[in-house]
Amino acid sequence: MIRRIIMLCGILVFGLAACDSGQQTGTNNTGADPVEWDRSPDAVVFRADLEGGGITANFTARSEIPPCTVYGDNRVVWTNDLGAFTSQTLWDRLTDDQVRTFIWQLTINAEFFNYQSDTNVQPPSSDAPVVETLLLRFNGVERKTDAFSGWTYDYYEEVLNLCKSISGTPVLYEPEAAWVSAQAVPYDISAPVIMWDSAAAGLKFADLAASGEPRWIVGGVLPFLWQSIHTSPPYLQFEEDGLYYNVALQVPNITRLSPPAPEG
């Protein structure tokens, strides 16, 4: 334990030195505490995620939410897999002490800085593997590690569960606004299909697909789309005027990838 504390102190000193040398950007570090982070709401302080395997290249992956993320404004957002293609998204606003305690737990108990990212030194393969990743940013220092770095088989789950357990008062997340996009696809006999009345909905998927651009929507059909997407397989199709579409929702600072919210 003494060795671990010494190691962490060295990490904190290194982090503060990095801040002093100009490596830190956008961080509100007053120097009053040895653990600080970028306080921007779109800054990722910690993230447990999956990468590779063409995950982000898939259209429907736009709707995906990383398993657990701590943001700079002290929000923690995570997902619970309920089975049968159903997941729920939870969130909470943490105190500074909760965030700092989490970082200390990662760096001391979980020995986070003992691991590195070895994805780039794997043998070439035509099929990029899906790999579990962990990202941590504080004191102007960024550290990313992945499953190729020698983790024990349950290390990722332990850290992920640690992230999910920071909050004591989680609530179910439902977006008030989001970017919606659509892509025309051939009919898939194995896919569940939702009949879509564009006139009643005030949203025409054919127009979205033709433009190739997402549209910002507030309220209205958003709760229905959110629930449908997160309680269905990713190949869910919407039938509109005899044509079929995949639909994706992107929420800034919630889903893995999203344009920023429009100004105003």
Disulfide bonds with the S-S distance in Angstrom:
Cys68-Cys163 2.00
